[in-house]
Amino acid sequence: MTDLSAFPVTHKWPARNPEVLQLYAKTTPNGVKASIMLEETGLPYEAHLVNFETQDQLSPEFLSLNPNNKIPAILDPHGPGNKPLALFESGAILLYLADKTGQFIAPDAAQRYETIQWLMWQVGGMGPMFGQLGFFYKFAGKDYEDKRPRDRYVAEARRLLGVLNQRLASRDWIMGEAYSIADIATFPWVRGLLDFYKAGELVGMQDFPHVTRALAAFMARPAVVRGLGIPA
């Protein structure tokens, strides 16, 4: 039996089965990237809710796993060399799980790097920009009289949606016919823009039909539906 007691995070969130991967997350666009990937791969895991209302993400136990106090994070008891591996950052987790399972990333080197390219595009661009738009449109920023910050992020969100729409104009998924970690990273944020931030009209979502078509295909996947509700 694997002993995970050396990891303080397991003191706050005990592992029921320390032989399976441990997920620490919340159902945010970043959080569900990991749960969707785990559901898609079929890799056994346990999900633990990191509750923002009680500031779990700032607890010493969570900070021992991710000093950047962001979700998701994982603890894999059977990492490289069959040794436990703690990992944070959603993009790194997706890439690790793709390599671990041999799924959702092409084995061909050129296609692999192209997939990573689009993963980085989402992590470095779409996620932060959509998040800022949400702050200035739905949360505290909506009370600012000066709408220039909001409009800045609306314009950037539209630009990013245009990039994605062009990419999807002649292909089913970001990498073509093959569904990949690039899609798993990207479409939770597109969904969040529409369903959580309620910003579809603001960004003119009707101008991006290929994005909405691919989002519908993404939402039709059973593993996506399950992953969006994990952790409960």
Buried (B, 14 or more C-beta within 10 A) or exposed (E): EBEBEEBBBBEBBEBEEBEBBBBBBBBBBBBBBBBBBBBBBEBEBBBBBBEEEEEBBEBEBBBBBBEEBBBBBBBBBBBEEEEBBBBBBBBBBBBBBBEBBEBBBBEEEEBBEBBBEBBBBBBEBBBBBBBBBBBBBEEEBEEEEEEEBBEBBBEBBBEBBEBBBEBBEEEBBBBEEBBBBBBBBBBBBBBBBBEBBEBBEBBEBEEBEBBBEBBEBBBEBEBBEBBBEBBE
